Amino acid sequence: MSIIPNFIGKRWLKISLRTTHLVGFAGVFGSILTGTEQDVYWGITIVSGLGLLSLEALSNFVWFVQIRALAMYIKLTLLTCVFFFDEYAWHCLVAIIIISGMISHAPSSVRYYSFVHGRKITSLNDTKG
């Protein structure tokens, strides 16, 4: 089940959002390291991240129980920690980079593994049986 079906240009939209997200995150990371406030980078990161999250989650509801979603839940928790624990902000951001790199380059058997079903699931049809 999905709210957003496949459409022409979807892959390029995801690539564009991901690239924009990386630029924003690099700016956030740089501002944390230098101790400067760069709200524009937070804005870019949040807007592009919400776009990516929405596109992925609403294109296939199985996403919510896959390892790639679990990675997102962990990254959002770490991002929240940045605001509450200033002294560990760069540690959290480095952890986010590590998780992102590992999940994005992991084989599909890892990314699409359902922690609810205990096996690779790519669609609601896979959840039966």
PERASUL-V957760 format. One record per helix or strand. SS is the DSSP state (H for helix, E for strand). FROM is the first residue (numbers start at 1). LEN is the number of residues. If there is no record, write none. Layout:
SS:FROM:LEN
SS:FROM:LEN
This chain:
H:10:25
H:39:21
H:61:5
E:66:1
H:67:18
H:86:20
H:108:4
E:113:2
E:119:2
H:124:4
